[in-house]
């Protein structure tokens, strides 16, 4: 049995806790918040992420809380014309082995927390010091003092304290993009189909899909180019009227959705980081946004954290040496996550092209893509 500290109780931290607790380790989770909780937002769990939950025996739990969209549709911003359709449902499940889900984020946190087994949770435990270069790494937290562990895993997000201890206080990279998010009750937009819709426009795009049990909310995310506001926070209030004004020239369906956004609008500036040369030092490593934060234009943030958790657990099972296991974990994961980080940001350029010849060429390329080709583009990502 290995004594392990997991710093952070988000999706990645809870997933790795579930794996390691199931494998018989003594897992301690340190969370600075006073209780488990997540912002009310939607996430997409593509088949590669669903595969990790299936490993944990939680696929039926995911079916209970998730919405299965029928397709992913790219549309024009002004008239909702379909540019490209990727069918999901049975066709995608046959191709990639597992379904595609939209999930209400608090439901995912609850699902993973129920898989934590005998892990011990320490809430209100903020990390104040981390010593890496000793025979056994130590963690100092508020209320508990100094403790030694055989392995420390930093799953504490883009502003990770563990990452800072390993690599110094390097700034995040603001991508000159701002996102607004809101939840719209389904009964306000009852005629919208059960699909993931991405409307592409000049200087912005709008994503919408249903989440929650019985698909009770439409999750809405509106992203626009904005170099002037760079606050990275999930809890910064946004003004619904500003949002409506920004998209006042967009399609009638976008305006109708926004007309039903009354409160609980939040905005956040989109940041990521340069890929790290190394994720680990000694018996300390990183996971999820702590090591590879990415902008959300491939809908892979949660799924890559889940993949990290699975890969780290597999690596620890494969050897009695923690150092060797961390080297294997990093070798399996680093190139893939770096690729996804880069491609995610490139999508912003593609999605946000101004009106004109480049945008017309993009639309024509999307419109002439056959169904099988649309699916094949994601084999490398979803079939893994």
C-alpha positions as a printed NumPy array, in Angstrom:
array([[  0.   ,   0.   ,   0.   ],
       [  1.299,   3.424,  -1.011],
       [  0.363,   6.589,   0.881],
       [ -0.767,   9.102,  -1.731],
       [ -1.828,  12.743,  -1.56 ],
       [ -4.137,  14.094,  -4.249],
       [ -4.312,  17.888,  -4.26 ],
       [ -7.614,  19.037,  -5.75 ],
       [-11.061,  17.422,  -5.858],
       [-12.163,  18.324,  -9.36 ],
       [-12.844,  15.823, -12.114],
       [ -9.225,  14.721, -12.526],
       [ -8.498,  14.535,  -8.805],
       [-11.619,  12.525,  -8.054],
       [-11.024,  10.169, -10.977],
       [ -7.463,   9.343,  -9.948],
       [ -8.674,   8.955,  -6.352],
       [-11.248,   6.414,  -7.524],
       [ -8.617,   4.389,  -9.388],
       [ -5.994,   4.467,  -6.646],
       [ -8.428,   3.782,  -3.82 ],
       [ -9.766,   0.806,  -5.755],
       [ -6.186,  -0.436,  -6.148],
       [ -5.799,  -0.513,  -2.374],
       [ -3.713,   2.606,  -1.77 ],
       [ -4.078,   4.928,   1.203],
       [ -5.346,   8.029,  -0.599],
       [ -5.742,  11.446,   1.02 ],
       [ -7.509,  14.184,  -0.954],
       [ -6.75 ,  17.799,  -0.039],
       [ -9.308,  20.343,  -1.222],
       [ -9.125,  24.037,  -0.376],
       [-12.917,  24.452,  -0.595],
       [-14.982,  23.55 ,   2.44 ],
       [-17.037,  20.937,   0.568],
       [-17.31 ,  19.228,  -2.782],
       [-19.03 ,  21.509,  -5.214],
       [-18.905,  22.631,  -8.808],
       [-20.207,  25.482, -10.855],
       [-23.389,  24.722, -12.736],
       [-22.047,  24.163, -16.218],
       [-22.019,  21.514, -18.89 ],
       [-19.182,  19.302, -20.058],
       [-18.883,  16.951, -22.992],
       [-17.703,  13.395, -22.374],
       [-16.682,  11.926, -25.703],
       [-16.092,   8.159, -26.104],
       [-12.475,   8.356, -24.915],
       [-13.65 ,   9.859, -21.625],
       [-16.564,   7.441, -21.346],
       [-14.044,   4.614, -21.728],
       [-12.293,   5.715, -18.531],
       [-15.58 ,   5.767, -16.633],
       [-16.326,   2.297, -17.987],
       [-12.975,   1.159, -16.518],
       [-14.238,   2.39 , -13.168],
       [-17.466,   0.433, -13.588],
       [-19.434,   3.667, -13.851],
       [-20.801,   3.554, -17.397],
       [-24.359,   2.923, -16.216],
       [-24.026,   5.801, -13.753],
       [-22.946,   7.975, -16.67 ],
       [-25.949,   6.85 , -18.697],
       [-28.192,   7.835, -15.779],
       [-26.919,  11.411, -15.534],
       [-25.811,  12.101, -19.104],
       [-27.617,  13.236, -22.227],
       [-26.749,  11.407, -25.442],
       [-26.824,  13.926, -28.31 ],
       [-27.877,  12.64 , -31.715],
       [-25.209,  14.57 , -33.613],
       [-22.718,  17.434, -33.594],
       [-23.661,  20.189, -36.043],
       [-21.598,  23.118, -37.291],
       [-23.824,  25.987, -38.435],
       [-23.372,  29.454, -39.866],
       [-23.789,  32.317, -37.455],
       [-26.349,  34.386, -39.365],
       [-28.842,  31.919, -40.825],
       [-28.154,  28.613, -38.996],
       [-27.348,  26.879, -42.266],
       [-25.762,  23.475, -41.636],
       [-22.107,  23.382, -42.63 ],
       [-21.171,  19.968, -41.328],
       [-22.864,  17.139, -39.441],
       [-21.174,  14.417, -37.41 ],
       [-23.748,  11.779, -36.462],
       [-23.465,  10.301, -32.998],
       [-25.914,   7.815, -31.489],
       [-25.57 ,   4.207, -32.62 ],
       [-23.275,   5.04 , -35.53 ],
       [-20.686,   6.648, -33.272],
       [-21.004,   3.905, -30.662],
       [-20.324,   1.247, -33.292],
       [-17.305,   3.14 , -34.568],
       [-15.708,   4.156, -31.275],
       [-17.108,   1.531, -28.933],
       [-18.835,   3.873, -26.49 ],
       [-21.409,   6.685, -26.587],
       [-20.92 ,  10.43 , -26.505],
       [-22.453,  12.206, -23.485],
       [-23.261,  15.726, -22.368],
       [-23.161,  15.995, -18.571],
       [-24.077,  18.597, -15.981],
       [-20.78 ,  19.197, -14.206],
       [-22.106,  18.859, -10.615],
       [-23.562,  15.47 , -11.599],
       [-20.119,  14.35 , -12.784],
       [-18.51 ,  15.459,  -9.533],
       [-21.138,  13.547,  -7.556],
       [-20.683,  10.447,  -9.733],
       [-16.912,  10.408,  -9.233],
       [-17.116,  11.173,  -5.514],
       [-19.262,   8.073,  -5.042],
       [-16.402,   6.004,  -6.492],
       [-13.798,   7.235,  -4.001],
       [-13.966,   4.136,  -1.8  ],
       [-11.942,   4.413,   1.4  ],
       [-10.139,   7.62 ,   0.431],
       [ -9.903,  10.28 ,   3.133],
       [-11.019,  13.801,   2.237],
       [ -9.597,  16.9  ,   3.916],
       [-11.69 ,  19.99 ,   3.129],
       [-10.608,  23.55 ,   3.799],
       [ -7.053,  22.251,   3.428],
       [ -5.085,  24.802,   1.452],
       [ -1.553,  23.813,   0.471],
       [  0.93 ,  26.293,   1.938],
       [  4.185,  24.443,   1.233],
       [  5.438,  21.488,  -0.779],
       [  8.906,  19.974,  -0.415],
       [  9.896,  17.865,  -3.389],
       [ 13.618,  17.232,  -3.135],
       [ 13.638,  15.02 ,  -0.075],
       [ 13.586,  11.269,   0.401],
       [  9.851,  11.508,   0.957],
       [  7.985,  14.556,  -0.392],
       [  6.063,  16.549,   2.182],
       [  2.913,  18.604,   1.993],
       [  1.976,  21.389,   4.395],
       [ -1.704,  22.323,   4.554],
       [ -3.824,  24.621,   6.692],
       [ -5.155,  22.821,   9.722],
       [ -2.975,  19.718,   9.331],
       [  0.622,  20.887,   9.216],
       [  3.41 ,  18.892,   7.565],
       [  2.793,  15.358,   6.272],
       [  4.934,  12.976,   4.261],
       [  3.665,  10.899,   1.345],
       [  5.043,   8.278,  -1.006],
       [  3.447,  10.123,  -3.937],
       [  1.896,  13.574,  -4.351],
       [ -0.404,  14.279,  -7.31 ],
       [ -1.235,  17.863,  -8.214],
       [ -4.733,  17.958,  -9.707],
       [ -5.363,  21.51 ,  -8.585],
       [ -6.129,  23.261, -11.845],
       [ -4.563,  25.88 , -14.077],
       [ -3.258,  27.871, -11.082],
       [ -1.821,  24.742,  -9.464],
       [  0.167,  25.19 ,  -6.27 ],
       [  1.889,  21.871,  -6.947],
       [  2.925,  22.99 , -10.426],
       [  4.344,  26.19 ,  -8.957],
       [  6.468,  24.151,  -6.546],
       [  7.852,  22.114,  -9.446],
       [  8.298,  24.823, -12.08 ],
       [  8.1  ,  28.236, -10.443],
       [  5.46 ,  30.927, -10.733],
       [  5.131,  31.18 , -14.514],
       [  2.231,  33.229, -15.913],
       [ -0.681,  31.73 , -17.786],
       [ -1.178,  32.593, -21.455],
       [ -4.229,  34.78 , -22.13 ],
       [ -5.631,  33.879, -25.543],
       [ -7.541,  37.147, -26.179],
       [-10.809,  35.249, -25.891],
       [-13.675,  35.631, -23.433],
       [-16.446,  33.099, -22.811],
       [-19.898,  33.654, -21.351],
       [-21.858,  30.71 , -20.007],
       [-25.438,  30.305, -18.896],
       [-28.026,  27.599, -18.316],
       [-31.431,  27.993, -19.952],
       [-34.356,  25.853, -18.708],
       [-35.412,  23.357, -21.335],
       [-39.041,  24.45 , -21.132],
       [-37.949,  27.863, -22.437],
       [-36.547,  26.292, -25.631],
       [-38.546,  23.042, -25.965],
       [-38.223,  22.746, -29.74 ],
       [-34.407,  22.63 , -29.895],
       [-33.033,  19.229, -30.968],
       [-30.855,  16.978, -28.797],
       [-27.669,  17.898, -30.593],
       [-24.424,  19.701, -29.905],
       [-24.659,  22.861, -31.981],
       [-21.676,  25.063, -32.777],
       [-22.495,  28.264, -34.656],
       [-19.423,  29.804, -36.269],
       [-19.255,  33.545, -36.816],
       [-16.91 ,  36.482, -37.32 ],
       [-14.934,  36.915, -34.126],
       [-16.894,  34.375, -32.13 ],
       [-18.84 ,  31.15 , -31.875],
       [-21.804,  29.89 , -29.853],
       [-22.064,  26.34 , -28.492],
       [-25.251,  24.86 , -27.052],
       [-26.329,  21.426, -25.841],
       [-28.66 ,  19.925, -23.252],
       [-27.412,  18.632, -19.894],
       [-28.83 ,  17.253, -16.665],
       [-31.248,  14.465, -15.876],
       [-34.122,  14.532, -18.343],
       [-32.071,  17.145, -20.253],
       [-33.416,  19.845, -17.974],
       [-30.996,  22.618, -19.032],
       [-29.599,  23.996, -22.25 ],
       [-25.936,  24.7  , -21.613],
       [-24.945,  27.811, -23.531],
       [-21.379,  29.033, -24.1  ],
       [-20.702,  32.16 , -26.159],
       [-17.043,  32.839, -27.005],
       [-15.78 ,  36.028, -28.597],
       [-12.484,  37.693, -29.418],
       [-11.715,  40.191, -26.653],
       [ -8.16 ,  41.285, -25.85 ],
       [ -9.238,  43.798, -23.187],
       [-10.523,  41.638, -20.31 ],
       [ -8.292,  38.852, -19.012],
       [ -9.738,  37.782, -15.639],
       [ -9.578,  33.985, -15.344],
       [-12.458,  33.057, -13.034],
       [-15.399,  30.668, -13.276],
       [-17.463,  32.812, -10.911],
       [-17.234,  36.29 , -12.442],
       [-20.788,  37.54 , -13.095],
       [-21.697,  38.507, -16.633],
       [-24.398,  40.877, -17.839],
       [-27.139,  39.185, -19.934],
       [-27.801,  42.473, -21.716],
       [-24.163,  42.77 , -22.778],
       [-24.353,  39.207, -24.062],
       [-27.51 ,  39.935, -26.051],
       [-25.928,  43.055, -27.497],
       [-22.798,  41.188, -28.59 ],
       [-24.849,  38.69 , -30.568],
       [-27.662,  40.987, -31.714],
       [-26.886,  40.376, -35.402],
       [-26.706,  36.601, -35.104],
       [-29.403,  34.155, -36.204],
       [-32.97 ,  34.293, -34.846],
       [-32.373,  31.044, -32.939],
       [-29.353,  32.504, -31.12 ],
       [-31.297,  35.652, -30.27 ],
       [-34.233,  33.568, -29.031],
       [-31.996,  31.511, -26.746],
       [-30.359,  34.666, -25.397],
       [-33.765,  36.246, -24.793],
       [-34.348,  33.474, -22.239],
       [-31.1  ,  34.128, -20.373],
       [-32.253,  36.089, -17.337],
       [-29.65 ,  35.596, -14.63 ],
       [-26.737,  33.42 , -13.521],
       [-24.566,  34.447, -16.45 ],
       [-20.84 ,  34.048, -15.876],
       [-17.852,  35.067, -17.93 ],
       [-14.244,  34.01 , -17.931],
       [-11.19 ,  34.878, -19.956],
       [ -9.627,  31.885, -21.681],
       [ -6.09 ,  31.035, -20.633],
       [ -3.809,  28.092, -21.227],
       [ -0.111,  27.403, -20.723],
       [  2.862,  26.333, -22.774],
       [  3.357,  22.541, -22.647],
       [  5.746,  21.554, -19.88 ],
       [  9.098,  19.915, -20.544],
       [  8.407,  17.581, -17.614],
       [  5.377,  16.817, -15.472],
       [  7.161,  15.183, -12.535],
       [ 10.026,  15.621, -10.127],
       [ 10.866,  12.958,  -7.617],
       [  7.643,  11.419,  -6.349],
       [  5.507,  14.437,  -7.285],
       [  3.515,  14.707, -10.507],
       [  0.712,  16.66 , -12.156],
       [ -2.615,  15.787, -13.729],
       [ -5.289,  17.546, -15.801],
       [ -5.311,  21.338, -16.015],
       [ -2.421,  21.483, -13.564],
       [ -0.103,  20.287, -16.34 ],
       [ -1.942,  20.815, -19.657],
       [ -4.672,  23.475, -19.417],
       [ -6.379,  23.934, -22.769],
       [ -8.958,  26.218, -24.303],
       [-12.28 ,  24.372, -24.724],
       [-12.516,  24.216, -28.524],
       [-12.169,  20.437, -28.755],
       [-14.277,  19.774, -25.631],
       [-11.434,  17.705, -24.176],
       [-10.524,  19.293, -20.839],
       [-12.48 ,  16.841, -18.69 ],
       [-11.761,  13.862, -20.937],
       [ -8.005,  14.42 , -20.88 ],
       [ -8.049,  14.657, -17.085],
       [ -9.913,  11.328, -17.035],
       [ -7.359,   9.8  , -19.405],
       [ -4.544,  11.079, -17.162],
       [ -6.121,   9.396, -14.149],
       [ -6.395,   6.062, -15.937],
       [ -2.858,   6.231, -17.334],
       [ -1.334,   7.119, -13.97 ],
       [ -3.146,   4.26 , -12.246],
       [ -2.03 ,   1.797, -14.943],
       [  1.564,   3.014, -14.666],
       [  1.612,   2.589, -10.894],
       [  0.3  ,  -0.962, -11.269],
       [  3.039,  -1.854, -13.742],
       [  6.031,  -1.388, -11.424],
       [  6.97 ,  -1.172,  -7.759],
       [  9.049,   1.941,  -8.47 ],
       [  7.06 ,   5.161,  -8.172],
       [  9.721,   7.075, -10.118],
       [  9.582,   4.582, -13.002],
       [  5.79 ,   4.681, -12.956],
       [  5.772,   8.474, -13.26 ],
       [  8.202,   8.315, -16.171],
       [  5.897,   5.854, -17.934],
       [  2.841,   7.978, -17.2  ],
       [  4.469,  11.049, -18.669],
       [  5.728,   9.224, -21.761],
       [  2.246,   7.884, -22.459],
       [  0.431,  11.178, -21.975],
       [  2.603,  14.191, -22.746],
       [  2.638,  14.169, -26.561],
       [ -1.088,  13.496, -26.809],
       [ -2.113,  16.28 , -24.452],
       [  0.31 ,  18.748, -26.055],
       [ -1.214,  17.986, -29.456],
       [ -4.726,  18.561, -28.134],
       [ -3.673,  21.822, -26.486],
       [ -2.35 ,  23.104, -29.801],
       [ -5.245,  21.924, -31.939],
       [ -7.776,  23.349, -29.49 ],
       [ -6.403,  26.844, -29.915],
       [ -6.135,  26.503, -33.697],
       [ -9.873,  25.796, -33.756],
       [-10.491,  29.313, -32.437],
       [ -8.883,  30.761, -35.558],
       [-10.935,  28.479, -37.796],
       [-14.192,  29.123, -35.963],
       [-13.787,  32.928, -35.768],
       [-12.833,  33.838, -39.34 ],
       [-14.233,  37.215, -40.434],
       [-16.801,  37.397, -43.197],
       [-15.066,  37.133, -46.539],
       [-13.214,  34.732, -48.801],
       [-11.46 ,  32.74 , -46.071],
       [-14.713,  32.157, -44.24 ],
       [-16.435,  31.151, -47.486],
       [-13.643,  28.679, -48.241],
       [-13.926,  27.231, -44.724],
       [-17.686,  26.835, -45.062],
       [-17.297,  25.159, -48.447],
       [-14.718,  22.728, -47.052],
       [-16.966,  21.804, -44.132],
       [-20.014,  21.439, -46.391],
       [-18.332,  19.007, -48.781],
       [-17.044,  16.683, -46.032],
       [-18.79 ,  13.302, -46.252],
       [-20.191,  11.645, -43.129],
       [-17.525,   8.955, -42.933],
       [-14.787,  11.545, -43.324],
       [-16.362,  13.674, -40.584],
       [-16.253,  10.693, -38.234],
       [-12.777,   9.599, -39.315],
       [-11.295,  12.955, -38.294],
       [-11.887,  11.98 , -34.663],
       [-10.73 ,   8.355, -34.707],
       [ -7.327,   9.281, -33.25 ],
       [ -9.043,  11.059, -30.372],
       [-12.176,   9.08 , -29.563],
       [-11.164,   5.494, -30.349],
       [ -8.246,   5.447, -27.931]])
